[in-house]
Amino acid sequence: MRREGYEFSVSRPKVILKKINDLWQEPWEWLTIEVPEHFTGIILSLLDKRRAEMINMENLKIGVRMEYKISTGNLIGLRSEILTKTSGSALIHSRFLEYQEKGEGMMRQRNGVLVSVEAGQALSYSLEKAQHRGDIFIEPGEEVYPGMIVGQAKKQSDIWMNVCKGKKLTNMRAAASDFTLKLNAPVKMSLEQCLNFLDSDEFLEVTPKHLRLRKIFLKPEK
């Protein structure tokens, strides 16, 4: 696909439900996690938020093994989150178990996003202003377009802003005023992390060279 130059947009993954005996049912999986003992509390907290049912927990020579039943919908994105929280020291395995009646979804809480309102090149001057409102996903000089997500906000609501706006040139300028911009390193996410990050009104744009997050509707009034 990269060789042929294909591009496509994908939404947040959804589980395919089945109607069995006039009831909507969803797939459930058997999840096994082996982790060093000092990460046990982190795993228990993560699985509790995802409405998983603990079946067994036992001590091993190398740590702790925990077995859970969890719906496939609540399992999406868990693998990368566990590996991040445990510094890659966890062993994770899951297999399909059965279809069960649709249960309660996970407690999903995510802040809003920073969205570009203009097309053009992102400039350091605007990105320095934007990083006070959240974490930035792009670098100076990167091409953006209206509706493209350029960062995650610190607040729950989305913020539409112009990251292509440069500094106004004047005859009067303070000494060394152009050398005080300090930009944080942009947050770079993998394909799986991007899919887990998506909200219901967002797409992930996959191109041969880039992963871009965007709003489904590219204009704020929609």
N, C-alpha and C positions, 0 to 999 in steps of 0.2 A: 504493500500500500504506500509506503514511503517512496519507493522507486517510481511509482506511477503518479505521485503527487496528489493523492486523494486527501480530502478534508471532510470532516463531518462533525456534527454537534450531537451530544448525548445529554440526556436528563439524568436526574438522580435515579439510581437503580430501584426497581419496584419488584415485589414478589408476586408471582402468578398464583392466584387463588383458584381453588376448585370448589364446585358446588356438589357436596356429597350429602345425600338424604335431606335435600332442601336446606342445607346449612353451608354457609361459606366457610371453608377450611383452608388453612395455610400450612406449608411444610415446617416441620420441626427437625432439629438436628441434635446429635449427641456430640457434645464438645468436651475434649480432654485437654487440660493445661498442666504442664509441669514447669515449675518455677522455683528459684531459690527462696528459702523460707522468709527472708526479710522483705520480699515483694508480695507476700500473701495478702496483706491489708489492701494494697492497691488493686489486686485482682478481684477481691471480694467487693470492693466499692464499684469497680467498672461493671461487673456482672449484675450487681444489684440495680444499677441504673438502667440496664438493658432487660430487666424483668426475667432473668434466667432463673431456673430452678436447680438448686444444688442437689445432686444425687449422692455423691460420695466425696470424701476428702481423706487422704492418707499421707503419712510421712514417708519419704524415701531417703536413701542415703545422700542423694544430691539435692534434696529440697522437699517440695510438696506437690502431690498430684491432686487435682480437683476435676471432678466430672459434673457436667451440667446438662440439662435439657434447655434448649433455647430456640425460639422461632428464627427462621432464616432471615426475616426482615430485621430483627434486632441484632442479628449477627453481622450484618453488612458494616464494614469499616472497623470491626473490632480487632482484627488481626494486626493492622498497622498501629492502632492505638496501644495495644498491649506491648508490641515490640518497642515502641517509643518509650513507654512508661518504665519498662524493665531493662532498658539499654540493650535490647536484642538477646537477652538471656533466657527468654521463655520458649518452650516447645508447645506448639498448638496443633491440634488435629480435630477435624470435625467430619461427621458423616451423616447422611440422611437417615432419619429415624422413622417418621410417619407423618401423615396429615392429621392435624387436630383442629378443633374449632378455633376461629380467629381470636387471639388474645389481645391484651393491652399492649400498645406500642411503647417504645422506649421514651424516656424523658429527654427530648431533644431540645437543647438550648444553644442558640448560636447568636452572636452579635450581628448587627447589620454590616453592610459592605460599603466601600467607597467606589463610586461609579463615575466614569468619565462622561462629560457632557459635550466634549469637542473632539474632533479628529485632528491628528497631527502627531508630533513628537513630544513625549513627556520631557519636561525641563526640570533641572535641579531646583530652581527657585520655587516652583509649584509643589514639587515632591517634598521639599523641606517643610512647607506649610501643611501638606497632607499628612505627614507622619506624626504631627501633633494630634491628629484625630484618629489614628489607628496604625496598624501594621501595613506596610507597603509590599505589593507583589511584583512590581516592575522596577526597571532601572532607568536612569536618565538616557534619553535618546531613543527609547523604545517606542515604536509606533502604536498608537491607541486610536480608538474610534468611539463614537457615542454609544453608551450602553455597555461598554467593556468594564469589567470589575478590575480595579487597580489596587485594592487593599481591603482589609477588614477593619471596620469601625470599632471604637471603644464602646459605643452605645448600641442599643437594640435596633434603632432605626437606620435605614439606608441614608447615605449622604451623597448627593450628586454634586460634583465639583469639576472645575477646569484644571487639569494637570498640564496643559500646554501653554499656560499663561507665563510670559517672561517678565522680567523686572523692567519697569519703566525707566528709560534713559533720561537723565537730567544733567544740567551743567554743574549743579552743586552735588557733591558726593563726599561722604565721610571717608577718612583715611582707612584703607584696608577693609572697606565695607563689603567688597566682593569676595573676600576670602574667609568669611565666617560661616559659610554653609556647611553643615554637618549632616550627612545622610546615613541612616542606619542601613545595614545590609538587607536587601529585599528577601522576603520569605519565599522559598521555592518549594513547591509541593509535587509529589509524584502523582502518577495517574490515579492510583487508588485513593490517595489522600484528597485529590481534587473531587472525585466522585462522592466521597464521604462528606466533603465540605458543602456540596451543592444544596440549595434550598429548592422549594417547589417552583419558584418563578425564575430559575436560573438554568443555563446550559453550560456544558463544558465543550469548548471548541478544540478539536484535535486536528492538528496540522502536521505535516512532515517534520517540522522543526520546533513547533511551539505547542504549549497547552495554555489556552486562554479561557478564563471564566467570563461569562457575559450574562446579561439579563435577557429573558425571552423577548420582552418588548423593549426596544432600544431607546424609547423616548420616555422621560419621567412622567409625562401627563397620562401615559397609558398604564 
